[in-house]
C-alpha cells in the first residue's frame, strides 16, 4: 500500500464496513451505532486481517466532531445556554466530582497511584457529546428544553476538561508522574496559579471574541457568500467556518476543537441563513460522525473482556449506573420533572472523546498504568453501544415508576408553588381557555397572538426559570412535564377549549393528547410536528390538527401569494376570485 492511498483505503474500509455492519445491527433491532463500533474493531490493530490507519481515522473523526458541534451551535443560542445555567453549571460540576470520586475509589482499591486514580476517575466523569447529539436528534428532542439542559451540561463538562488538560502536566510530578514543571520534588504553587489564570484568560478571551466580534463578522461573511447564488460556495463557507474556527480556537486559545466549533455555530446562528447552513452541512456531519465511531472501535482490544472481566463490569457500572443515578438525583434536587431527570441521566451514561484525550495524556505523563487505557476504552465502547437503548427505555421506565413507586409519585406531586396556578388566578383562565404546552420560539408566537386577541391561555412549561419570569409578567403558567397528568390537571385541562402542543419534543405527544382527551373528551388539539410522517401518524391516531414546519411555511407563502395576486388583479379588472385557495 503506497502512502498516497492510505487516506482512500481508510475511508473506503471504514465507511463500507460501517454500512454493512450498521445494516445488520438495524435488522437485529440494535442501534446502527453498534455496527459502526464493531466495524472499527474489525479493521483495528487487535483483530486479524486488514488494519486501517488509526492516526488517519482519528483525524477524520475529529473533523466529524467539529461538524457535529458546529451543527449543535447553529440550533443552540447563547440565550439557550444562559437559560439552563442554573442547573447545567452546578449539575455538571457536582456530577463530575461524584463520578471522579467513584473512579478514584475503584482504582485505589486496585492499588493504583494517586495520579493514575485521578486520571482514571476524570476519564469516567465526562460524557461524549457526539453520542448525546446522535441520541437527541434520533428522538427529536434536541431543540426541547430537556435537550438544551443536556447539551448545556456537556458544554460545561467540556470547559472543565479544557482546564484539566492544561493543569495536568504541571501537576504530574506531584501526582507521581514522570513529567511536569515541578519535577519529582513537588509542584510550584505560583506556576500552577499562573497556568490556571492564563488558561481562564485564554478561554474567556475566546468566548468574548466570538460573542462580540464573531456574532457580527461571520453572519456578514455568510450573507456575502449567499449573495453570489452559488450553492457550492455557500457549503464551502459553512464547512470552512466550522473547521477553520475550531482549529484557530485550539491553536490560538487552547480550547478544544469541539468547543471552538460549538461557539462558531452559535455565532453563525445570528445569520438568517443559519437553517440553510445546518441543512447544507448535514450529509458531511453524518458521514464523519460514522468515522468517529469507527475510530473508537479501532482503539478497542477485545482481549480485555476476558482478561479483566470483573474490572470491565465495574467500569461500566460506574459509567451507566453511578453517573446516571447521580445526575438523576441532581436534576430532581433542582425540582425538575421525572422525565427531565431520566433524559439527562441517560445522556450522561457513556464516555467519549475527552476521555480518550485524557487517557493519552495521562499515559504520556506516566500517571495511568497500561491497563487503565484498555479499561476506559472498554467502558467507552460498551456504554456507547448500550446508550441508545437507555433512551428508548425512558418512557416505559417512567410509566413503570409512576405506577409502582410511591417515591416517584411524591417527587412529581411534591409541594412546589410553581406546579399549580395561584389561588388568585382570574376565573377566565380556568374555563374555556387555551392550554399551551411549551413556550419556546413557536409557543411564544402563539401566546403573543392569543394575548393580542384577548384570548385567555395557560402555559405548561418544563423550564422552571421561564415559568418564574412568566408569573412575574402576569402570565398564567404551570411548571412541569405535560406528560404527567397532574400538570395538565393544574392547567385546568378538564374545562379548557383547546390544547396546543408547541414543543418540538414529539416523543410523548400522543400520551399528552390521550391524557387530555381522557380528562376532556370535547377538547380540540393542535400539535406542532417536525416531520410529515410523524404528523400523519398523530393526526390519524389522535384526530389532531398537526402543523409541520416546512408545510406550514409553504401554506403561509401560498396564501400570501394568492391574496396579493387577487389584490393586484382587482386593481386592473375589478373583483376577482381565485379558485382552489390554500
ZAMARGU-4260 file (C-alpha; in steps of 0.2 Angstrom, whole numbers, plus 5000, padded with zeros to 4 digits):
<rodrens>
0) 5000/5000/5000 | 5008/5017/4995 | 5007/5031/5007 | 4997/5041/4995 | 4982/5029/4995
5) 4982/5027/5014 | 4968/5040/5016 | 4957/5032/5002 | 4959/5015/5009 | 4955/5021/5027
10) 4939/5030/5021 | 4933/5016/5010 | 4936/5002/5023 | 4928/5012/5037 | 4913/5018/5028
15) 4910/5001/5018 | 4911/4990/5033 | 4901/5003/5044 | 4887/5002/5031 | 4887/4983/5031
20) 4888/4980/5050 | 4876/4995/5053 | 4863/4987/5042 | 4865/4971/5051 | 4863/4979/5068
25) 4847/4988/5062 | 4840/4972/5056 | 4843/4964/5073 | 4834/4979/5081 | 4850/4986/5088
30) 4856/5004/5086 | 4866/5006/5070 | 4880/5014/5081 | 4884/4996/5087 | 4888/4991/5069
35) 4899/5006/5067 | 4909/5002/5083 | 4911/4984/5078 | 4917/4990/5061 | 4931/4999/5070
40) 4935/4983/5080 | 4936/4973/5064 | 4948/4985/5055 | 4958/4989/5070 | 4975/4983/5075
45) 4969/4970/5088 | 4960/4959/5075 | 4967/4949/5061 | 4966/4954/5043 | 4966/4972/5036
50) 4972/4986/5048 | 4967/5004/5044 | 4977/5019/5048 | 4972/5023/5066 | 4980/5040/5065
55) 4971/5045/5049 | 4955/5038/5055 | 4957/5048/5071 | 4960/5064/5062 | 4945/5061/5051
60) 4934/5058/5066 | 4940/5074/5074 | 4933/5083/5058 | 4916/5074/5062 | 4916/5081/5080
65) 4919/5098/5073 | 4905/5097/5061 | 4893/5090/5074 | 4897/5103/5087 | 4895/5116/5074
70) 4878/5110/5069 | 4873/5110/5088 | 4879/5128/5089 | 4868/5133/5075 | 4852/5127/5085
75) 4859/5132/5102 | 4860/5151/5105 | 4869/5160/5119 | 4852/5163/5127 | 4848/5145/5127
80) 4865/5142/5137 | 4860/5156/5149 | 4843/5149/5151 | 4849/5132/5158 | 4865/5139/5168
85) 4856/5137/5185 | 4855/5118/5183 | 4869/5114/5170 | 4883/5123/5179 | 4881/5116/5196
90) 4874/5099/5190 | 4889/5096/5178 | 4902/5101/5192 | 4894/5090/5206 | 4891/5076/5194
95) 4909/5076/5188 | 4915/5077/5206 | 4904/5062/5211 | 4910/5051/5196 | 4928/5056/5198
100) 4927/5050/5216 | 4919/5034/5212 | 4933/5030/5199 | 4947/5035/5210 | 4940/5024/5224
105) 4939/5009/5212 | 4957/5012/5206 | 4964/5015/5223 | 4956/4998/5228 | 4966/4990/5213
110) 4982/4998/5220 | 4985/5012/5208 | 4994/5028/5212 | 4985/5044/5216 | 4989/5051/5199
115) 4983/5036/5190 | 4967/5035/5200 | 4963/5054/5197 | 4966/5052/5178 | 4955/5037/5178
120) 4941/5045/5188 | 4941/5060/5177 | 4940/5050/5161 | 4924/5041/5168 | 4916/5058/5173
125) 4914/5066/5156 | 4901/5061/5143 | 4903/5060/5124 | 4895/5075/5115 | 4894/5065/5099
130) 4884/5051/5106 | 4872/5063/5115 | 4869/5073/5100 | 4865/5057/5090 | 4853/5051/5103
135) 4844/5068/5105 | 4842/5070/5086 | 4836/5052/5084 | 4822/5056/5097 | 4818/5073/5090
140) 4821/5082/5107 | 4837/5091/5103 | 4828/5108/5102 | 4817/5104/5118 | 4821/5112/5135
145) 4827/5095/5141 | 4838/5093/5126 | 4846/5110/5130 | 4849/5106/5148 | 4858/5090/5142
150) 4869/5100/5129 | 4872/5114/5141 | 4878/5101/5154 | 4890/5094/5142 | 4897/5111/5137
155) 4901/5114/5155 | 4909/5097/5156 | 4920/5102/5140 | 4925/5118/5148 | 4930/5109/5164
160) 4940/5096/5154 | 4949/5110/5145 | 4956/5116/5162 | 4960/5098/5167 | 4970/5095/5151
165) 4980/5111/5154 | 4983/5109/5173 | 4988/5090/5172 | 5006/5092/5165 | 5012/5104/5179
170) 5004/5093/5192 | 5011/5077/5185 | 5026/5077/5196 | 5017/5080/5212 | 5004/5066/5207
175) 5019/5054/5204 | 5021/5055/5186 | 5036/5057/5175 | 5033/5074/5168 | 5028/5091/5174
180) 5037/5108/5178 | 5038/5104/5196 | 5049/5088/5194 | 5048/5074/5207 | 5050/5086/5221
185) 5033/5094/5220 | 5023/5107/5211 | 5027/5125/5211 | 5011/5134/5218 | 5015/5150/5209
190) 5017/5142/5192 | 5001/5132/5195 | 4991/5148/5198 | 4999/5157/5183 | 4994/5142/5172
195) 4977/5142/5179 | 4975/5161/5177 | 4982/5160/5159 | 4970/5146/5154 | 4955/5155/5161
200) 4961/5171/5152 | 4963/5162/5135 | 4946/5153/5136 | 4937/5170/5142 | 4946/5179/5128
205) 4940/5167/5115 | 4922/5167/5121 | 4922/5186/5122 | 4929/5187/5104 | 4916/5175/5097
210) 4902/5184/5106 | 4907/5202/5102 | 4916/5201/5085 | 4911/5184/5079 | 4892/5187/5080
215) 4894/5202/5068 | 4908/5196/5057 | 4903/5178/5052 | 4885/5181/5048 | 4890/5195/5037
220) 4903/5184/5028 | 4889/5171/5026 | 4877/5184/5019 | 4891/5190/5006 | 4894/5172/5000
225) 4875/5168/4999 | 4873/5184/4988 | 4884/5175/4975 | 4870/5162/4972 | 4882/5148/4972
230) 4877/5133/4982 | 4895/5126/4981 | 4902/5142/4988 | 4889/5143/5002 | 4893/5125/5008
235) 4911/5128/5007 | 4909/5143/5018 | 4900/5134/5031 | 4912/5119/5032 | 4927/5131/5031
240) 4920/5141/5045 | 4916/5126/5056 | 4934/5118/5053 | 4944/5134/5052 | 4936/5142/5068
245) 4938/5126/5078 | 4957/5124/5073 | 4960/5143/5076 | 4952/5142/5093 | 4963/5127/5098
250) 4979/5135/5091 | 4977/5152/5097 | 4967/5150/5113 | 4970/5132/5119 | 4952/5127/5119
255) 4946/5110/5111 | 4941/5108/5093 | 4923/5103/5098 | 4921/5118/5109 | 4928/5130/5096
260) 4916/5123/5083 | 4901/5124/5095 | 4904/5143/5098 | 4906/5145/5079 | 4889/5138/5076
265) 4882/5149/5090 | 4888/5165/5082 | 4883/5159/5064 | 4865/5156/5072 | 4863/5175/5071
270) 4863/5174/5052 | 4846/5172/5043 | 4854/5158/5033 | 4858/5148/5049 | 4844/5135/5044
275) 4851/5133/5027 | 4869/5131/5034 | 4863/5117/5045 | 4855/5108/5030 | 4870/5110/5019
280) 4882/5103/5032 | 4871/5088/5037 | 4877/5075/5025 | 4895/5079/5029 | 4891/5078/5048
285) 4883/5061/5046 | 4897/5054/5036 | 4911/5060/5048 | 4901/5055/5063 | 4902/5037/5057
290) 4920/5039/5055 | 4921/5045/5073 | 4913/5029/5080 | 4924/5018/5068 | 4939/5026/5075
295) 4933/5022/5093 | 4931/5004/5089 | 4949/5004/5082 | 4956/5008/5099 | 4947/4993/5107
300) 4957/4977/5111 | 4944/4963/5114 | 4956/4954/5124 | 4952/4965/5139 | 4935/4957/5140
305) 4941/4940/5145 | 4957/4946/5153 | 4949/4958/5166 | 4930/4954/5165 | 4927/4960/5183
310) 4936/4976/5181 | 4927/4980/5165 | 4910/4977/5173 | 4915/4988/5187 | 4919/5002/5175
315) 4903/5000/5165 | 4893/5001/5182 | 4901/5017/5186 | 4898/5025/5169 | 4880/5018/5167
320) 4874/5017/5184 | 4884/5028/5196 | 4884/5043/5184 | 4866/5040/5179 | 4859/5040/5197
325) 4870/5055/5202 | 4864/5065/5188 | 4845/5060/5191 | 4847/5064/5209 | 4854/5081/5205
330) 4841/5086/5192 | 4827/5080/5204 | 4835/5091/5218 | 4833/5106/5206 | 4814/5102/5206
335) 4813/5097/5188 | 4801/5083/5182 | 4805/5065/5182 | 4806/5064/5163 | 4819/5078/5163
340) 4829/5068/5176 | 4828/5052/5166 | 4833/5060/5150 | 4848/5070/5157 | 4854/5055/5166
345) 4853/5044/5151 | 4863/5057/5141 | 4877/5056/5153 | 4878/5036/5154 | 4893/5035/5142
350) 4910/5042/5139 | 4919/5048/5124 | 4931/5059/5115 | 4938/5069/5130 | 4940/5053/5139
355) 4952/5046/5126 | 4962/5063/5125 | 4964/5062/5144 | 4969/5044/5144 | 4983/5048/5131
360) 4989/5062/5141 | 4989/5053/5157 | 4999/5038/5149 | 5012/5050/5141 | 5015/5058/5158
365) 5017/5041/5167 | 5002/5043/5178 | 4990/5030/5170 | 4995/5012/5170 | 4994/5002/5154
370) 4978/4993/5159 | 4969/5009/5163 | 4968/5014/5144 | 4961/4997/5140 | 4948/4998/5154
375) 4942/5016/5149 | 4941/5011/5130 | 4931/4995/5135 | 4919/5006/5146 | 4918/5018/5131
380) 4914/5005/5118 | 4901/4996/5129 | 4892/5012/5136 | 4891/5019/5118 | 4883/5003/5112
385) 4870/5002/5126 | 4867/5021/5127 | 4853/5022/5114 | 4844/5008/5122 | 4843/5018/5138
390) 4835/5032/5129 | 4822/5020/5122 | 4819/5014/5140 | 4814/5031/5147 | 4796/5031/5143
395) 4792/5013/5149 | 4803/5016/5164 | 4794/5032/5168 | 4777/5024/5167 | 4783/5009/5177
400) 4790/5021/5191 | 4774/5031/5192 | 4763/5015/5193 | 4773/5006/5206 | 4784/5019/5216
405) 4776/5029/5229 | 4793/5039/5229 | 4791/5043/5211 | 4773/5049/5213 | 4778/5060/5228
410) 4793/5068/5218 | 4781/5074/5205 | 4767/5079/5217 | 4778/5087/5229 | 4773/5104/5236
415) 4780/5116/5223 | 4772/5134/5221 | 4776/5134/5203 | 4767/5117/5200 | 4750/5124/5202
420) 4741/5140/5197 | 4740/5153/5212 | 4724/5154/5221 | 4722/5172/5215 | 4721/5167/5196
425) 4707/5175/5187 | 4692/5164/5183 | 4694/5167/5164 | 4710/5156/5164 | 4701/5142/5172
430) 4687/5138/5159 | 4686/5139/5140 | 4705/5144/5140 | 4719/5138/5129 | 4732/5126/5137
435) 4748/5130/5128 | 4762/5116/5131 | 4779/5124/5128 | 4785/5142/5127 | 4799/5141/5115
440) 4800/5151/5099 | 4784/5144/5092 | 4775/5144/5108 | 4779/5162/5112 | 4772/5167/5095
445) 4756/5158/5098 | 4755/5166/5115 | 4758/5183/5108 | 4744/5180/5095 | 4732/5174/5109
450) 4736/5189/5120 | 4734/5201/5106 | 4716/5195/5103 | 4712/5194/5122 | 4710/5175/5122
455) 4715/5168/5139 | 4728/5154/5140 | 4738/5144/5152 | 4756/5139/5149 | 4763/5122/5154
460) 4782/5123/5153 | 4797/5112/5159 | 4809/5127/5161 | 4807/5132/5179 | 4816/5149/5177
465) 4805/5153/5162 | 4789/5149/5172 | 4795/5161/5186 | 4798/5175/5173 | 4780/5172/5165
470) 4772/5173/5183 | 4781/5189/5186 | 4775/5196/5169 | 4757/5191/5174 | 4755/5176/5163
475) 4746/5161/5169 | 4759/5147/5169 | 4762/5130/5177 | 4779/5121/5179 | 4781/5103/5175
480) 4781/5090/5161 | 4764/5089/5152 | 4766/5070/5151 | 4762/5070/5169 | 4743/5071/5171
485) 4745/5082/5186 | 4752/5096/5176 | 4738/5096/5164 | 4726/5095/5178 | 4734/5110/5186
490) 4732/5119/5170 | 4713/5115/5171 | 4713/5105/5155 | 4696/5097/5160 | 4687/5114/5156
495) 4699/5120/5143 | 4693/5124/5125 | 4709/5119/5116 | 4726/5111/5119 | 4741/5117/5109
500) 4757/5107/5109 | 4770/5119/5103 | 4786/5110/5110 | 4797/5101/5097 | 4798/5086/5109
505) 4787/5074/5099 | 4792/5059/5110 | 4777/5060/5121 | 4764/5069/5111 | 4752/5055/5109
510) 4752/5052/5128 | 4749/5071/5132 | 4734/5071/5119 | 4727/5054/5126 | 4728/5061/5144
515) 4719/5077/5138 | 4706/5068/5129 | 4703/5057/5145 | 4700/5072/5156 | 4691/5082/5142
520) 4684/5072/5128 | 4677/5088/5119 | 4694/5097/5119 | 4702/5102/5102 | 4720/5098/5100
525) 4733/5107/5089 | 4751/5100/5088 | 4767/5105/5081 | 4777/5092/5072 | 4795/5091/5065
530) 4791/5078/5051 | 4777/5074/5039 | 4777/5056/5043 | 4775/5060/5062 | 4761/5072/5058
535) 4751/5060/5049 | 4753/5047/5062 | 4747/5059/5076 | 4733/5066/5065 | 4727/5048/5061
540) 4728/5041/5079 | 4723/5057/5089 | 4712/5067/5077 | 4723/5082/5080 | 4726/5097/5069
545) 4745/5095/5065 | 4757/5108/5058 | 4773/5103/5051 | 4786/5117/5050 | 4790/5117/5031
550) 4772/5113/5026 | 4765/5127/5037 | 4778/5139/5029 | 4773/5134/5012 | 4755/5136/5015
555) 4758/5153/5023 | 4768/5159/5007 | 4755/5152/4995 | 4741/5160/5005 | 4750/5177/5004
560) 4753/5175/4985 | 4735/5171/4982 | 4729/5186/4992 | 4742/5198/4984 | 4738/5192/4967
565) 4719/5194/4970 | 4723/5212/4976 | 4733/5216/4960 | 4720/5209/4948 | 4706/5219/4957
570) 4716/5235/4953 | 4715/5231/4934 | 4700/5221/4931 | 4689/5223/4946 | 4685/5210/4960
575) 4692/5193/4955 | 4691/5176/4964 | 4705/5163/4963 | 4699/5145/4963 | 4707/5131/4974
580) 4713/5143/4988 | 4725/5136/5000
</rodrens>
